[in-house]
Amino acid sequence: MRPYHLIPAIPALALALMPFLPFVNTTGLWLGLPRMLVWGAAWCLLCTPALLAAERLMRRERPDEGDE
């Protein structure tokens, strides 16, 4: 496993651990919305840049291969 494979694992892990994190799974609001909704939406939005970063690191590692 290459180090760039761990980049998208961070948002996935944050989403999987969401119900078990005590500061997220409590009553209360962040930005006027339930905490779990804000946490989940933020990490879902961060999945795209994480996947983009992993893809760019993979392409940098193998510059001799073209888009096929």
Order of alpha helices (4+ residues) and beta strands (2+ residues): alpha-beta-beta-alpha
